[in-house]
Each structure stands twice: as structure tokens, then as C-alpha cells.
Amino acid sequence: MEEIDARGLICPLPVLRVRKRLQSLPPGGQLRVLTDDPMAAIDLPHFCAEAGHALLLSETVADGHRFTLRKGA
């Protein structure tokens, strides 16, 4: 599983980095994203729903938020 550490980045940069990294993954590939931008809790699930990717995990952690995504077809 690949990982993006987007802590310290503010909207829309975490979503833009996720979109770019997902392009290089095969369908079904998984990506973990770490972020401390509060807007990411809204933006990343919305991005997944719009782009056809699955949001497998969304959890609050001590230093922000952690997401696990699965690339759609």
C-alpha cells in the first residue's frame, strides 16, 4: 500500500496529491493518506464519491486524520 503524508498542506493540495498518485495505481490499488487539514475530512470523501474511488477508512488520529482509499476502475 502506498502512502501520502499531506500533513502541513491545506485545501486543495491534499486532494490534488491524492488524485495524482491514484493515476499511477492500478484499479483496486490502495492508498493511505495522512493529513492535518480539517477540510480534508470533507474533501477526500467527496472526491472519492465523485471520482468513483472507495473510501475504506476515515479516522481521526492524534496528529490529524488518516484515510485509506481504493482506486476505482
N, C-alpha and C positions, 0 to 999 in steps of 0.2 A: 504494500500500500504506500502510495506517495503521500507527502505531507507538504503543506504550505504554512509557513509561520508568517501570518499577516498582522501580528501584534505591532502596534505603533502606526498602523496605516488607518486612514479614515475613509469613509464612503466617498467615492465608489471603488476605491483601489482594491479592497479585498475581493469583491465580485469580479472585477476585471482580471485579477490574477488567477482566480479560480477558472474563469471562462477560458483563459489562455492555456492553462495547464490541462484542463479537460480535453482540449483539442488533440493533445498528444497521447491521450489514453485510449485504449481500445474500448468498445462498448462493454459495459459490465465492470470496467476498471473502477477502483475505489480511491478516493482522495480524502485525506484528513486535513482540516483547516483549523488553525488556531488564530483567534482574533480577540482584541480587546475593545473594538469599536462597538458600542451598544446598538448601533443601527444594523450591524451585521445579523443580529437575531431576527430582523425583519427582511433585510435584503437578500440574504442567501436562500432562505426557504422560498421566497418569491421567485428568485432567479431559477431555482431548481424546477419549480412548478411550471414556469413559462418555457423553459428550455427542454423539458422532458427528462430531467435527471431525477434520481430518487434521493431524498434526504433520509438517510438511515439513522442518524443520531444527531441530536442537538442538545448539548448540556452546558450548564454553567459550571465553570471551574474557578479556582482561586484567582487566576490572573486574567479572566475573561470568559471566552466561550469556545467550545470545541464542537466541530461539525464533522460528520462522516457522510460523504456523498458517493453515489454510484452513478457512473455515466450511463445515460440512456442510449438507445440505438442510433 
